Amino acid sequence: MTATADPTANAATDLTARARNLLRTGGPEDGSSWLEHVLGWTLVVVVAMFVTQVGWL
């Protein structure tokens, strides 16, 4: 008698792997560091313009 893999265990593992890929939020391993820098500095400039216009600080 040969051992066979449980199909529900494989399906659960596949589902977990797909869910993990869908729920990723990005990070250093994405290779988009230049985009993160551009978006970060854009946010800094927009917040600075808003603060200047509102008159806080």
TIRO-982083 format. One line per 3 residues: number of its first residue (from 1); their letters; for each residue x, y, z of C-alpha. Coordinates in steps of 0.1 Angstrom, whole numbers, plus 2048, in hexadecimal, padded with zeros to 3 digits. Each point is the difference from the previous one (the first is absolute). Example, Ala and Ser with C-alpha at 12.3 -4.5 7.8 and 13.67 -1.06 7.14 Angstrom:
1> AS> 87B,7D3,84E ~ 80E,822,7F9
END
This chain:
1> MTA> 800,800,800 ~ 80E,822,7F6 ~ 7FB,820,813
4> TAD> 7EC,81A,7EE ~ 7FF,825,808 ~ 7DF,80D,80F
7> PTA> 7F0,816,7E4 ~ 7F0,816,81A ~ 822,807,810
10> NAA> 80E,80A,7DE ~ 7E2,816,7F9 ~ 803,811,821
13> TDL> 826,806,7FA ~ 7F9,80E,7DE ~ 7E4,816,80D
16> TAR> 816,80D,81C ~ 81C,808,7E7 ~ 7E8,813,7E9
19> ARN> 7F1,813,81D ~ 823,809,80C ~ 809,80E,7DE
22> LLR> 7DF,814,7FD ~ 804,80F,823 ~ 824,80C,7FB
25> TGG> 804,825,807 ~ 822,804,7EF ~ 821,804,80F
28> PED> 825,801,7F9 ~ 800,7E0,7EB ~ 7E8,80F,7E6
31> GSS> 81C,812,7EE ~ 7EC,820,7FE ~ 816,816,816
34> WLE> 802,81D,7E7 ~ 7DA,801,7FF ~ 7FE,800,826
37> HVL> 819,81C,802 ~ 7ED,815,7E6 ~ 7DE,7FA,811
40> GWT> 80F,807,822 ~ 80F,821,7F6 ~ 7E0,809,7ED
43> LVV> 7ED,7FB,821 ~ 819,815,813 ~ 7FC,81D,7E7
46> VVA> 7DA,7FE,800 ~ 7FF,7FF,826 ~ 818,81E,802
49> MFV> 7EB,813,7E7 ~ 7E0,7F9,814 ~ 810,80A,821
52> TQV> 80D,820,7F0 ~ 7DD,809,7F2 ~ 7EE,7F8,820
55> GWL> 818,812,816 ~ 808,7E5,819 ~ 823,801,80F
END
